[in-house]
Amino acid sequence: MYRPHPFSWVPADGARHASSDTKPTSGYPTGICVATLCGHQLIADNTELAWLWDTCPDCNTAAHVLAEVPMPPAVGAR
Ligand SMILES: [Zn+2]
């Protein structure tokens, strides 16, 4: 099955994290424990509101590395 990147985004513990755990077709169900790219074991919260949480900065950095995409320069950086 085609998978564009070796990780998926998962809302958990108040932020949007990324995980390389195998993801069910319908997404990580609420209550499942996932290993996030920032090195934590968190309980997924797959609710509509949860997707509006801020992206975990550590997971964002790790995701860019895995996707082989350079991080965009920080806002305001010169
Ligand atoms: Zn994270």
N, CA, C, O and the ligand as a Tripos MOL2 file, in Angstrom:
@<TRIPOS>MOLECULE
protein
  313   311    79     0     0
PROTEIN
NO_CHARGES

@<TRIPOS>ATOM
      1 N           0.8480   -1.1940    0.0000 N.3       1 MET1
      2 CA          0.0000    0.0000    0.0000 C.3       1 MET1
      3 C           0.8830    1.2440    0.0000 C.2       1 MET1
      4 O           1.8820    1.3110    0.7160 O.2       1 MET1
      5 N           0.5060    2.2110   -0.8010 N.am      2 TYR2
      6 CA          1.2820    3.4370   -0.8880 C.3       2 TYR2
      7 C           1.1540    4.2540    0.3850 C.2       2 TYR2
      8 O           0.0560    4.5010    0.8830 O.2       2 TYR2
      9 N           2.2750    4.6550    0.8830 N.am      3 ARG3
     10 CA          2.2890    5.5120    2.0650 C.3       3 ARG3
     11 C           3.3150    6.6030    1.8020 C.2       3 ARG3
     12 O           4.5050    6.3100    1.6810 O.2       3 ARG3
     13 N           2.8860    7.8410    1.7130 N.am      4 PRO4
     14 CA          3.8180    8.9010    1.3030 C.3       4 PRO4
     15 C           4.9730    9.1110    2.2710 C.2       4 PRO4
     16 O           6.0850    9.4270    1.8480 O.2       4 PRO4
     17 N           4.7240    8.9420    3.5440 N.am      5 HIS5
     18 CA          5.7630    9.1590    4.5370 C.3       5 HIS5
     19 C           5.7080    8.0350    5.5710 C.2       5 HIS5
     20 O           4.6500    7.4460    5.7970 O.2       5 HIS5
     21 N           6.8420    7.7400    6.1940 N.am      6 PRO6
     22 CA          6.8680    6.6270    7.1610 C.3       6 PRO6
     23 C           6.3420    7.0190    8.5440 C.2       6 PRO6
     24 O           6.7600    6.4520    9.5540 O.2       6 PRO6
     25 N           5.4470    7.9650    8.5870 N.am      7 PHE7
     26 CA          4.8840    8.3640    9.8770 C.3       7 PHE7
     27 C           3.5000    8.9550    9.6240 C.2       7 PHE7
     28 O           3.1410    9.2550    8.4850 O.2       7 PHE7
     29 N           2.7330    9.1180   10.6900 N.am      8 SER8
     30 CA          1.4080    9.7120   10.6000 C.3       8 SER8
     31 C           1.2270   10.6850   11.7560 C.2       8 SER8
     32 O           1.8650   10.5540   12.8010 O.2       8 SER8
     33 N           0.3610   11.6500   11.5570 N.am      9 TRP9
     34 CA          0.0830   12.6120   12.6230 C.3       9 TRP9
     35 C          -0.9700   12.0450   13.5380 C.2       9 TRP9
     36 O          -1.9220   11.3950   13.1040 O.2       9 TRP9
     37 N          -0.7760   12.3070   14.8220 N.am     10 VAL10
     38 CA         -1.7400   11.8150   15.8060 C.3      10 VAL10
     39 C          -1.8910   12.8400   16.9290 C.2      10 VAL10
     40 O          -0.9030   13.1980   17.5710 O.2      10 VAL10
     41 N          -3.1050   13.3130   17.1730 N.am     11 PRO11
     42 CA         -3.3130   14.2320   18.2930 C.3      11 PRO11
     43 C          -3.2950   13.4590   19.6090 C.2      11 PRO11
     44 O          -3.9640   12.4350   19.7500 O.2      11 PRO11
     45 N          -2.5230   13.9620   20.5640 N.am     12 ALA12
     46 CA         -2.4440   13.3040   21.8650 C.3      12 ALA12
     47 C          -1.8890   14.2870   22.8900 C.2      12 ALA12
     48 O          -0.9950   15.0710   22.5710 O.2      12 ALA12
     49 N          -2.3980   14.2540   24.0990 N.am     13 ASP13
     50 CA         -1.8600   15.0260   25.2010 C.3      13 ASP13
     51 C          -1.7640   16.5200   24.8780 C.2      13 ASP13
     52 O          -0.7950   17.1720   25.2670 O.2      13 ASP13
     53 N          -2.7440   17.0590   24.1830 N.am     14 GLY14
     54 CA         -2.8080   18.5020   23.9660 C.3      14 GLY14
     55 C          -1.9920   19.0410   22.8160 C.2      14 GLY14
     56 O          -1.8700   20.2570   22.6690 O.2      14 GLY14
     57 N          -1.4210   18.1610   21.9850 N.am     15 ALA15
     58 CA         -0.6540   18.6290   20.8360 C.3      15 ALA15
     59 C          -0.7720   17.6110   19.7060 C.2      15 ALA15
     60 O          -1.1640   16.4620   19.9160 O.2      15 ALA15
     61 N          -0.4210   18.0660   18.4970 N.am     16 ARG16
     62 CA         -0.4680   17.1870   17.3470 C.3      16 ARG16
     63 C           0.9210   16.5770   17.1640 C.2      16 ARG16
     64 O           1.8600   17.2590   16.7550 O.2      16 ARG16
     65 N           1.0380   15.2920   17.4700 N.am     17 HIS17
     66 CA          2.3130   14.5970   17.3850 C.3      17 HIS17
     67 C           2.3700   13.7770   16.1060 C.2      17 HIS17
     68 O           1.3710   13.6280   15.4020 O.2      17 HIS17
     69 N           3.5540   13.2470   15.8150 N.am     18 ALA18
     70 CA          3.7110   12.3230   14.7000 C.3      18 ALA18
     71 C           4.2120   10.9960   15.2520 C.2      18 ALA18
     72 O           4.9480   10.9660   16.2380 O.2      18 ALA18
     73 N           3.8110    9.8980   14.6120 N.am     19 SER19
     74 CA          4.2160    8.5710   15.0540 C.3      19 SER19
     75 C           4.5050    7.7020   13.8430 C.2      19 SER19
     76 O           3.8570    7.8180   12.8030 O.2      19 SER19
     77 N           5.4920    6.8270   14.0000 N.am     20 SER20
     78 CA          5.7860    5.8860   12.9200 C.3      20 SER20
     79 C           5.1280    4.5330   13.1840 C.2      20 SER20
     80 O           5.3760    3.5710   12.4570 O.2      20 SER20
     81 N           4.2830    4.4520   14.2290 N.am     21 ASP21
     82 CA          3.5260    3.2270   14.4720 C.3      21 ASP21
     83 C           2.5850    2.9490   13.2950 C.2      21 ASP21
     84 O           2.1340    3.8730   12.6190 O.2      21 ASP21
     85 N           2.3000    1.6780   13.0610 N.am     22 THR22
     86 CA          1.3510    1.3180   12.0150 C.3      22 THR22
     87 C          -0.0110    1.9300   12.3250 C.2      22 THR22
     88 O          -0.5400    1.7870   13.4280 O.2      22 THR22
     89 N          -0.5620    2.6120   11.3340 N.am     23 LYS23
     90 CA         -1.8260    3.2970   11.5570 C.3      23 LYS23
     91 C          -2.9730    2.5160   10.9280 C.2      23 LYS23
     92 O          -2.8910    2.1360    9.7600 O.2      23 LYS23
     93 N          -4.0410    2.2710   11.6830 N.am     24 PRO24
     94 CA         -5.2290    1.6570   11.0730 C.3      24 PRO24
     95 C          -5.7840    2.5550    9.9710 C.2      24 PRO24
     96 O          -5.5460    3.7630    9.9760 O.2      24 PRO24
     97 N          -6.5190    1.9750    9.0320 N.am     25 THR25
     98 CA         -7.0330    2.7260    7.8900 C.3      25 THR25
     99 C          -7.8060    3.9590    8.3240 C.2      25 THR25
    100 O          -7.7240    5.0090    7.6860 O.2      25 THR25
    101 N          -8.5530    3.8320    9.4020 N.am     26 SER26
    102 CA         -9.3980    4.9410    9.8460 C.3      26 SER26
    103 C          -8.6630    5.8920   10.7760 C.2      26 SER26
    104 O          -9.2740    6.8090   11.3250 O.2      26 SER26
    105 N          -7.3590    5.6920   10.9650 N.am     27 GLY27
    106 CA         -6.6040    6.5600   11.8510 C.3      27 GLY27
    107 C          -6.4430    5.9160   13.2150 C.2      27 GLY27
    108 O          -7.0790    4.9110   13.5310 O.2      27 GLY27
    109 N          -5.5690    6.5260   14.0190 N.am     28 TYR28
    110 CA         -5.3730    6.0040   15.3750 C.3      28 TYR28
    111 C          -6.6410    6.2460   16.1820 C.2      28 TYR28
    112 O          -7.0620    7.3940   16.3220 O.2      28 TYR28
    113 N          -7.2560    5.2080   16.7120 N.am     29 PRO29
    114 CA         -8.4700    5.4310   17.5020 C.3      29 PRO29
    115 C          -8.1560    6.0820   18.8390 C.2      29 PRO29
    116 O          -7.0760    5.8880   19.3970 O.2      29 PRO29
    117 N          -9.1020    6.8500   19.3440 N.am     30 THR30
    118 CA         -8.9580    7.4740   20.6560 C.3      30 THR30
    119 C          -8.7130    6.4040   21.7230 C.2      30 THR30
    120 O          -9.4210    5.3980   21.7760 O.2      30 THR30
    121 N          -7.7120    6.6290   22.5640 N.am     31 GLY31
    122 CA         -7.4490    5.7030   23.6510 C.3      31 GLY31
    123 C          -6.2960    4.7520   23.3830 C.2      31 GLY31
    124 O          -5.8230    4.0770   24.2970 O.2      31 GLY31
    125 N          -5.8300    4.6880   22.1110 N.am     32 ILE32
    126 CA         -4.7280    3.7800   21.7950 C.3      32 ILE32
    127 C          -3.4040    4.4660   22.1690 C.2      32 ILE32
    128 O          -3.2630    5.6820   22.0440 O.2      32 ILE32
    129 N          -2.4530    3.6670   22.6250 N.am     33 CYS33
    130 CA         -1.1530    4.2090   23.0060 C.3      33 CYS33
    131 C          -0.2200    4.1720   21.8000 C.2      33 CYS33
    132 O          -0.0240    3.1190   21.1930 O.2      33 CYS33
    133 N           0.3500    5.3130   21.4580 N.am     34 VAL34
    134 CA          1.2580    5.3740   20.3110 C.3      34 VAL34
    135 C           2.6140    5.9210   20.7610 C.2      34 VAL34
    136 O           2.6950    6.7300   21.6850 O.2      34 VAL34
    137 N           3.6670    5.4700   20.0970 N.am     35 ALA35
    138 CA          5.0060    5.9900   20.3480 C.3      35 ALA35
    139 C           5.2220    7.1700   19.4060 C.2      35 ALA35
    140 O           5.2250    6.9990   18.1870 O.2      35 ALA35
    141 N           5.4010    8.3620   19.9600 N.am     36 THR36
    142 CA          5.5410    9.5530   19.1340 C.3      36 THR36
    143 C           7.0050    9.7810   18.7570 C.2      36 THR36
    144 O           7.9190    9.2650   19.4020 O.2      36 THR36
    145 N           7.2010   10.5580   17.7060 N.am     37 LEU37
    146 CA          8.5600   10.8320   17.2260 C.3      37 LEU37
    147 C           9.3670   11.6490   18.2300 C.2      37 LEU37
    148 O          10.5960   11.6630   18.1660 O.2      37 LEU37
    149 N           8.6880   12.3330   19.1620 N.am     38 CYS38
    150 CA          9.4160   13.1090   20.1660 C.3      38 CYS38
    151 C           9.7970   12.2440   21.3620 C.2      38 CYS38
    152 O          10.3200   12.7480   22.3550 O.2      38 CYS38
    153 N           9.5330   10.9280   21.2660 N.am     39 GLY39
    154 CA         10.0450   10.0140   22.2690 C.3      39 GLY39
    155 C           9.1240    9.7380   23.4370 C.2      39 GLY39
    156 O           9.5880    9.3370   24.5050 O.2      39 GLY39
    157 N           7.8290    9.9430   23.2600 N.am     40 HIS40
    158 CA          6.8840    9.6780   24.3410 C.3      40 HIS40
    159 C           5.9180    8.5700   23.9410 C.2      40 HIS40
    160 O           5.7430    8.2670   22.7610 O.2      40 HIS40
    161 N           5.3040    7.9830   24.9410 N.am     41 GLN41
    162 CA          4.2010    7.0430   24.7300 C.3      41 GLN41
    163 C           2.9440    7.7900   25.1470 C.2      41 GLN41
    164 O           2.7430    8.0570   26.3310 O.2      41 GLN41
    165 N           2.1010    8.1280   24.1860 N.am     42 LEU42
    166 CA          0.9400    8.9550   24.4870 C.3      42 LEU42
    167 C          -0.3430    8.2710   24.0350 C.2      42 LEU42
    168 O          -0.3390    7.4210   23.1440 O.2      42 LEU42
    169 N          -1.4400    8.6670   24.6740 N.am     43 ILE43
    170 CA         -2.7490    8.1260   24.3260 C.3      43 ILE43
    171 C          -3.3650    9.0150   23.2390 C.2      43 ILE43
    172 O          -3.5500   10.2160   23.4370 O.2      43 ILE43
    173 N          -3.6730    8.4180   22.1100 N.am     44 ALA44
    174 CA         -4.2590    9.1730   20.9970 C.3      44 ALA44
    175 C          -5.6130    9.7440   21.3840 C.2      44 ALA44
    176 O          -6.3860    9.1130   22.1040 O.2      44 ALA44
    177 N          -5.8880   10.9500   20.8960 N.am     45 ASP45
    178 CA         -7.1800   11.6000   21.1330 C.3      45 ASP45
    179 C          -7.7240   12.0100   19.7730 C.2      45 ASP45
    180 O          -7.5690   13.1560   19.3510 O.2      45 ASP45
    181 N          -8.3570   11.0710   19.0970 N.am     46 ASN46
    182 CA         -8.7560   11.2830   17.7020 C.3      46 ASN46
    183 C         -10.1330   11.9300   17.6210 C.2      46 ASN46
    184 O         -11.0640   11.3740   17.0370 O.2      46 ASN46
    185 N         -10.2450   13.1060   18.2130 N.am     47 THR47
    186 CA        -11.4950   13.8540   18.1570 C.3      47 THR47
    187 C         -11.3350   15.0250   17.2000 C.2      47 THR47
    188 O         -10.2180   15.4040   16.8490 O.2      47 THR47
    189 N         -12.4530   15.5900   16.7830 N.am     48 GLU48
    190 CA        -12.3930   16.6730   15.8010 C.3      48 GLU48
    191 C         -11.6380   17.8690   16.3620 C.2      48 GLU48
    192 O         -10.8440   18.4950   15.6600 O.2      48 GLU48
    193 N         -11.8870   18.1860   17.6290 N.am     49 LEU49
    194 CA        -11.2340   19.3360   18.2440 C.3      49 LEU49
    195 C          -9.7280   19.1180   18.3860 C.2      49 LEU49
    196 O          -8.9430   20.0590   18.2730 O.2      49 LEU49
    197 N          -9.3390   17.8820   18.6310 N.am     50 ALA50
    198 CA         -7.9340   17.5810   18.8780 C.3      50 ALA50
    199 C          -7.0570   17.9290   17.6760 C.2      50 ALA50
    200 O          -5.8830   18.2600   17.8420 O.2      50 ALA50
    201 N          -7.6150   17.8570   16.4760 N.am     51 TRP51
    202 CA         -6.8180   18.1550   15.2860 C.3      51 TRP51
    203 C          -6.4840   19.6260   15.1700 C.2      51 TRP51
    204 O          -5.6830   20.0150   14.3190 O.2      51 TRP51
    205 N          -7.0910   20.4590   16.0200 N.am     52 LEU52
    206 CA         -6.8060   21.8920   15.9920 C.3      52 LEU52
    207 C          -5.6990   22.2670   16.9690 C.2      52 LEU52
    208 O          -5.3100   23.4310   17.0680 O.2      52 LEU52
    209 N          -5.1950   21.2650   17.6900 N.am     53 TRP53
    210 CA         -4.1140   21.5500   18.6250 C.3      53 TRP53
    211 C          -2.8420   21.9340   17.8630 C.2      53 TRP53
    212 O          -2.6890   21.6340   16.6790 O.2      53 TRP53
    213 N          -1.9460   22.5990   18.5700 N.am     54 ASP54
    214 CA         -0.6690   22.9940   17.9650 C.3      54 ASP54
    215 C           0.1900   21.7670   17.6870 C.2      54 ASP54
    216 O           0.0890   20.7480   18.3700 O.2      54 ASP54
    217 N           1.0360   21.8880   16.6680 N.am     55 THR55
    218 CA          1.9430   20.8020   16.3350 C.3      55 THR55
    219 C           3.0750   20.7350   17.3500 C.2      55 THR55
    220 O           3.6580   21.7580   17.7080 O.2      55 THR55
    221 N           3.3840   19.5280   17.8100 N.am     56 CYS56
    222 CA          4.5140   19.3320   18.7080 C.3      56 CYS56
    223 C           5.8010   19.7020   17.9630 C.2      56 CYS56
    224 O           6.0860   19.1160   16.9190 O.2      56 CYS56
    225 N           6.5900   20.6680   18.4760 N.am     57 PRO57
    226 CA          7.7850   21.1100   17.7380 C.3      57 PRO57
    227 C           8.8110   19.9980   17.5230 C.2      57 PRO57
    228 O           9.4430   19.9360   16.4680 O.2      57 PRO57
    229 N           8.9790   19.1250   18.5090 N.am     58 ASP58
    230 CA          9.9450   18.0310   18.3580 C.3      58 ASP58
    231 C           9.4960   17.0500   17.2820 C.2      58 ASP58
    232 O          10.3020   16.5930   16.4710 O.2      58 ASP58
    233 N           8.2020   16.7290   17.2830 N.am     59 CYS59
    234 CA          7.6870   15.8360   16.2440 C.3      59 CYS59
    235 C           7.7620   16.4930   14.8700 C.2      59 CYS59
    236 O           8.0400   15.8260   13.8740 O.2      59 CYS59
    237 N           7.5190   17.7800   14.8180 N.am     60 ASN60
    238 CA          7.5740   18.4950   13.5480 C.3      60 ASN60
    239 C           8.9760   18.4120   12.9580 C.2      60 ASN60
    240 O           9.1380   18.1620   11.7640 O.2      60 ASN60
    241 N           9.9890   18.6220   13.7970 N.am     61 THR61
    242 CA         11.3730   18.5290   13.3440 C.3      61 THR61
    243 C          11.6920   17.1210   12.8540 C.2      61 THR61
    244 O          12.2860   16.9450   11.7900 O.2      61 THR61
    245 N          11.2900   16.1070   13.6470 N.am     62 ALA62
    246 CA         11.5550   14.7200   13.2750 C.3      62 ALA62
    247 C          10.8240   14.3420   11.9940 C.2      62 ALA62
    248 O          11.3530   13.6010   11.1640 O.2      62 ALA62
    249 N           9.6090   14.8520   11.8370 N.am     63 ALA63
    250 CA          8.8300   14.5400   10.6430 C.3      63 ALA63
    251 C           9.4800   15.1200    9.3950 C.2      63 ALA63
    252 O           9.4930   14.4830    8.3420 O.2      63 ALA63
    253 N          10.0190   16.3260    9.5140 N.am     64 HIS64
    254 CA         10.7020   16.9360    8.3700 C.3      64 HIS64
    255 C          11.9330   16.1190    7.9800 C.2      64 HIS64
    256 O          12.2320   15.9670    6.7950 O.2      64 HIS64
    257 N          12.6360   15.5990    8.9670 N.am     65 VAL65
    258 CA         13.8150   14.7740    8.6900 C.3      65 VAL65
    259 C          13.3910   13.4930    7.9750 C.2      65 VAL65
    260 O          13.9810   13.1110    6.9640 O.2      65 VAL65
    261 N          12.3560   12.8310    8.5130 N.am     66 LEU66
    262 CA         11.8850   11.5800    7.9140 C.3      66 LEU66
    263 C          11.3730   11.8020    6.4950 C.2      66 LEU66
    264 O          11.5840   10.9660    5.6170 O.2      66 LEU66
    265 N          10.7070   12.9160    6.2750 N.am     67 ALA67
    266 CA         10.1430   13.2090    4.9590 C.3      67 ALA67
    267 C          11.2030   13.7830    4.0170 C.2      67 ALA67
    268 O          10.9410   14.0090    2.8350 O.2      67 ALA67
    269 N          12.4040   14.0150    4.5550 N.am     68 GLU68
    270 CA         13.5080   14.5850    3.7810 C.3      68 GLU68
    271 C          13.1180   15.9230    3.1730 C.2      68 GLU68
    272 O          13.4170   16.2240    2.0170 O.2      68 GLU68
    273 N          12.4490   16.7040    3.9870 N.am     69 VAL69
    274 CA         12.0560   18.0540    3.6000 C.3      69 VAL69
    275 C          12.7360   19.0130    4.5710 C.2      69 VAL69
    276 O          12.6160   18.8360    5.7830 O.2      69 VAL69
    277 N          13.4420   20.0210    4.0750 N.am     70 PRO70
    278 CA         14.0870   20.9640    5.0040 C.3      70 PRO70
    279 C          13.0480   21.7490    5.7830 C.2      70 PRO70
    280 O          11.9790   22.0780    5.2680 O.2      70 PRO70
    281 N          13.3770   22.0400    7.0210 N.am     71 MET71
    282 CA         12.4780   22.8610    7.8370 C.3      71 MET71
    283 C          12.4060   24.2550    7.2270 C.2      71 MET71
    284 O          13.4290   24.8010    6.8120 O.2      71 MET71
    285 N          11.2060   24.8400    7.1660 N.am     72 PRO72
    286 CA         11.1310   26.2330    6.7240 C.3      72 PRO72
    287 C          11.7900   27.1280    7.7530 C.2      72 PRO72
    288 O          11.7780   26.8100    8.9420 O.2      72 PRO72
    289 N          12.3680   28.2470    7.3190 N.am     73 PRO73
    290 CA         13.0020   29.1420    8.2940 C.3      73 PRO73
    291 C          11.9670   29.6470    9.2880 C.2      73 PRO73
    292 O          10.8020   29.8380    8.9410 O.2      73 PRO73
    293 N          12.3970   29.8590   10.5130 N.am     74 ALA74
    294 CA         11.4820   30.3170   11.5470 C.3      74 ALA74
    295 C          10.9070   31.6850   11.1570 C.2      74 ALA74
    296 O          11.5890   32.5010   10.5370 O.2      74 ALA74
    297 N           9.6810   31.9150   11.5190 N.am     75 VAL75
    298 CA          9.0390   33.1910   11.2040 C.3      75 VAL75
    299 C           9.8160   34.3120   11.8680 C.2      75 VAL75
    300 O          10.0730   34.2720   13.0710 O.2      75 VAL75
    301 N          10.1840   35.3010   11.0920 N.am     76 GLY76
    302 CA         10.8990   36.4330   11.6420 C.3      76 GLY76
    303 C          12.4070   36.2550   11.6380 C.2      76 GLY76
    304 O          13.1410   37.1910   11.9550 O.2      76 GLY76
    305 N          12.8900   35.0420   11.2760 N.am     77 ALA77
    306 CA         14.3380   34.8030   11.2690 C.3      77 ALA77
    307 C          14.9630   35.4960   10.0630 C.2      77 ALA77
    308 O          14.3730   35.5270    8.9830 O.2      77 ALA77
    309 N          16.1480   36.0440   10.2480 N.am     78 ARG78
    310 CA         16.8380   36.7220    9.1330 C.3      78 ARG78
    311 C          18.1460   36.0160    8.8530 C.2      78 ARG78
    312 O          18.8850   36.4200    7.9560 O.2      78 ARG78
    313 ZN          5.5850   15.0640   19.7970 Zn       79 ZN79
@<TRIPOS>BOND
     1     1     2 1
     2     2     3 1
     3     3     4 2
     4     3     5 am
     5     5     6 1
     6     6     7 1
     7     7     8 2
     8     7     9 am
     9     9    10 1
    10    10    11 1
    11    11    12 2
    12    11    13 am
    13    13    14 1
    14    14    15 1
    15    15    16 2
    16    15    17 am
    17    17    18 1
    18    18    19 1
    19    19    20 2
    20    19    21 am
    21    21    22 1
    22    22    23 1
    23    23    24 2
    24    23    25 am
    25    25    26 1
    26    26    27 1
    27    27    28 2
    28    27    29 am
    29    29    30 1
    30    30    31 1
    31    31    32 2
    32    31    33 am
    33    33    34 1
    34    34    35 1
    35    35    36 2
    36    35    37 am
    37    37    38 1
    38    38    39 1
    39    39    40 2
    40    39    41 am
    41    41    42 1
    42    42    43 1
    43    43    44 2
    44    43    45 am
    45    45    46 1
    46    46    47 1
    47    47    48 2
    48    47    49 am
    49    49    50 1
    50    50    51 1
    51    51    52 2
    52    51    53 am
    53    53    54 1
    54    54    55 1
    55    55    56 2
    56    55    57 am
    57    57    58 1
    58    58    59 1
    59    59    60 2
    60    59    61 am
    61    61    62 1
    62    62    63 1
    63    63    64 2
    64    63    65 am
    65    65    66 1
    66    66    67 1
    67    67    68 2
    68    67    69 am
    69    69    70 1
    70    70    71 1
    71    71    72 2
    72    71    73 am
    73    73    74 1
    74    74    75 1
    75    75    76 2
    76    75    77 am
    77    77    78 1
    78    78    79 1
    79    79    80 2
    80    79    81 am
    81    81    82 1
    82    82    83 1
    83    83    84 2
    84    83    85 am
    85    85    86 1
    86    86    87 1
    87    87    88 2
    88    87    89 am
    89    89    90 1
    90    90    91 1
    91    91    92 2
    92    91    93 am
    93    93    94 1
    94    94    95 1
    95    95    96 2
    96    95    97 am
    97    97    98 1
    98    98    99 1
    99    99   100 2
   100    99   101 am
   101   101   102 1
   102   102   103 1
   103   103   104 2
   104   103   105 am
   105   105   106 1
   106   106   107 1
   107   107   108 2
   108   107   109 am
   109   109   110 1
   110   110   111 1
   111   111   112 2
   112   111   113 am
   113   113   114 1
   114   114   115 1
   115   115   116 2
   116   115   117 am
   117   117   118 1
   118   118   119 1
   119   119   120 2
   120   119   121 am
   121   121   122 1
   122   122   123 1
   123   123   124 2
   124   123   125 am
   125   125   126 1
   126   126   127 1
   127   127   128 2
   128   127   129 am
   129   129   130 1
   130   130   131 1
   131   131   132 2
   132   131   133 am
   133   133   134 1
   134   134   135 1
   135   135   136 2
   136   135   137 am
   137   137   138 1
   138   138   139 1
   139   139   140 2
   140   139   141 am
   141   141   142 1
   142   142   143 1
   143   143   144 2
   144   143   145 am
   145   145   146 1
   146   146   147 1
   147   147   148 2
   148   147   149 am
   149   149   150 1
   150   150   151 1
   151   151   152 2
   152   151   153 am
   153   153   154 1
   154   154   155 1
   155   155   156 2
   156   155   157 am
   157   157   158 1
   158   158   159 1
   159   159   160 2
   160   159   161 am
   161   161   162 1
   162   162   163 1
   163   163   164 2
   164   163   165 am
   165   165   166 1
   166   166   167 1
   167   167   168 2
   168   167   169 am
   169   169   170 1
   170   170   171 1
   171   171   172 2
   172   171   173 am
   173   173   174 1
   174   174   175 1
   175   175   176 2
   176   175   177 am
   177   177   178 1
   178   178   179 1
   179   179   180 2
   180   179   181 am
   181   181   182 1
   182   182   183 1
   183   183   184 2
   184   183   185 am
   185   185   186 1
   186   186   187 1
   187   187   188 2
   188   187   189 am
   189   189   190 1
   190   190   191 1
   191   191   192 2
   192   191   193 am
   193   193   194 1
   194   194   195 1
   195   195   196 2
   196   195   197 am
   197   197   198 1
   198   198   199 1
   199   199   200 2
   200   199   201 am
   201   201   202 1
   202   202   203 1
   203   203   204 2
   204   203   205 am
   205   205   206 1
   206   206   207 1
   207   207   208 2
   208   207   209 am
   209   209   210 1
   210   210   211 1
   211   211   212 2
   212   211   213 am
   213   213   214 1
   214   214   215 1
   215   215   216 2
   216   215   217 am
   217   217   218 1
   218   218   219 1
   219   219   220 2
   220   219   221 am
   221   221   222 1
   222   222   223 1
   223   223   224 2
   224   223   225 am
   225   225   226 1
   226   226   227 1
   227   227   228 2
   228   227   229 am
   229   229   230 1
   230   230   231 1
   231   231   232 2
   232   231   233 am
   233   233   234 1
   234   234   235 1
   235   235   236 2
   236   235   237 am
   237   237   238 1
   238   238   239 1
   239   239   240 2
   240   239   241 am
   241   241   242 1
   242   242   243 1
   243   243   244 2
   244   243   245 am
   245   245   246 1
   246   246   247 1
   247   247   248 2
   248   247   249 am
   249   249   250 1
   250   250   251 1
   251   251   252 2
   252   251   253 am
   253   253   254 1
   254   254   255 1
   255   255   256 2
   256   255   257 am
   257   257   258 1
   258   258   259 1
   259   259   260 2
   260   259   261 am
   261   261   262 1
   262   262   263 1
   263   263   264 2
   264   263   265 am
   265   265   266 1
   266   266   267 1
   267   267   268 2
   268   267   269 am
   269   269   270 1
   270   270   271 1
   271   271   272 2
   272   271   273 am
   273   273   274 1
   274   274   275 1
   275   275   276 2
   276   275   277 am
   277   277   278 1
   278   278   279 1
   279   279   280 2
   280   279   281 am
   281   281   282 1
   282   282   283 1
   283   283   284 2
   284   283   285 am
   285   285   286 1
   286   286   287 1
   287   287   288 2
   288   287   289 am
   289   289   290 1
   290   290   291 1
   291   291   292 2
   292   291   293 am
   293   293   294 1
   294   294   295 1
   295   295   296 2
   296   295   297 am
   297   297   298 1
   298   298   299 1
   299   299   300 2
   300   299   301 am
   301   301   302 1
   302   302   303 1
   303   303   304 2
   304   303   305 am
   305   305   306 1
   306   306   307 1
   307   307   308 2
   308   307   309 am
   309   309   310 1
   310   310   311 1
   311   311   312 2
@<TRIPOS>SUBSTRUCTURE
     1 MET1         2 RESIDUE 1 A MET
     2 TYR2         6 RESIDUE 1 A TYR
     3 ARG3        10 RESIDUE 1 A ARG
     4 PRO4        14 RESIDUE 1 A PRO
     5 HIS5        18 RESIDUE 1 A HIS
     6 PRO6        22 RESIDUE 1 A PRO
     7 PHE7        26 RESIDUE 1 A PHE
     8 SER8        30 RESIDUE 1 A SER
     9 TRP9        34 RESIDUE 1 A TRP
    10 VAL10       38 RESIDUE 1 A VAL
    11 PRO11       42 RESIDUE 1 A PRO
    12 ALA12       46 RESIDUE 1 A ALA
    13 ASP13       50 RESIDUE 1 A ASP
    14 GLY14       54 RESIDUE 1 A GLY
    15 ALA15       58 RESIDUE 1 A ALA
    16 ARG16       62 RESIDUE 1 A ARG
    17 HIS17       66 RESIDUE 1 A HIS
    18 ALA18       70 RESIDUE 1 A ALA
    19 SER19       74 RESIDUE 1 A SER
    20 SER20       78 RESIDUE 1 A SER
    21 ASP21       82 RESIDUE 1 A ASP
    22 THR22       86 RESIDUE 1 A THR
    23 LYS23       90 RESIDUE 1 A LYS
    24 PRO24       94 RESIDUE 1 A PRO
    25 THR25       98 RESIDUE 1 A THR
    26 SER26      102 RESIDUE 1 A SER
    27 GLY27      106 RESIDUE 1 A GLY
    28 TYR28      110 RESIDUE 1 A TYR
    29 PRO29      114 RESIDUE 1 A PRO
    30 THR30      118 RESIDUE 1 A THR
    31 GLY31      122 RESIDUE 1 A GLY
    32 ILE32      126 RESIDUE 1 A ILE
    33 CYS33      130 RESIDUE 1 A CYS
    34 VAL34      134 RESIDUE 1 A VAL
    35 ALA35      138 RESIDUE 1 A ALA
    36 THR36      142 RESIDUE 1 A THR
    37 LEU37      146 RESIDUE 1 A LEU
    38 CYS38      150 RESIDUE 1 A CYS
    39 GLY39      154 RESIDUE 1 A GLY
    40 HIS40      158 RESIDUE 1 A HIS
    41 GLN41      162 RESIDUE 1 A GLN
    42 LEU42      166 RESIDUE 1 A LEU
    43 ILE43      170 RESIDUE 1 A ILE
    44 ALA44      174 RESIDUE 1 A ALA
    45 ASP45      178 RESIDUE 1 A ASP
    46 ASN46      182 RESIDUE 1 A ASN
    47 THR47      186 RESIDUE 1 A THR
    48 GLU48      190 RESIDUE 1 A GLU
    49 LEU49      194 RESIDUE 1 A LEU
    50 ALA50      198 RESIDUE 1 A ALA
    51 TRP51      202 RESIDUE 1 A TRP
    52 LEU52      206 RESIDUE 1 A LEU
    53 TRP53      210 RESIDUE 1 A TRP
    54 ASP54      214 RESIDUE 1 A ASP
    55 THR55      218 RESIDUE 1 A THR
    56 CYS56      222 RESIDUE 1 A CYS
    57 PRO57      226 RESIDUE 1 A PRO
    58 ASP58      230 RESIDUE 1 A ASP
    59 CYS59      234 RESIDUE 1 A CYS
    60 ASN60      238 RESIDUE 1 A ASN
    61 THR61      242 RESIDUE 1 A THR
    62 ALA62      246 RESIDUE 1 A ALA
    63 ALA63      250 RESIDUE 1 A ALA
    64 HIS64      254 RESIDUE 1 A HIS
    65 VAL65      258 RESIDUE 1 A VAL
    66 LEU66      262 RESIDUE 1 A LEU
    67 ALA67      266 RESIDUE 1 A ALA
    68 GLU68      270 RESIDUE 1 A GLU
    69 VAL69      274 RESIDUE 1 A VAL
    70 PRO70      278 RESIDUE 1 A PRO
    71 MET71      282 RESIDUE 1 A MET
    72 PRO72      286 RESIDUE 1 A PRO
    73 PRO73      290 RESIDUE 1 A PRO
    74 ALA74      294 RESIDUE 1 A ALA
    75 VAL75      298 RESIDUE 1 A VAL
    76 GLY76      302 RESIDUE 1 A GLY
    77 ALA77      306 RESIDUE 1 A ALA
    78 ARG78      310 RESIDUE 1 A ARG
    79 ZN79       313 GROUP 0 **** ****
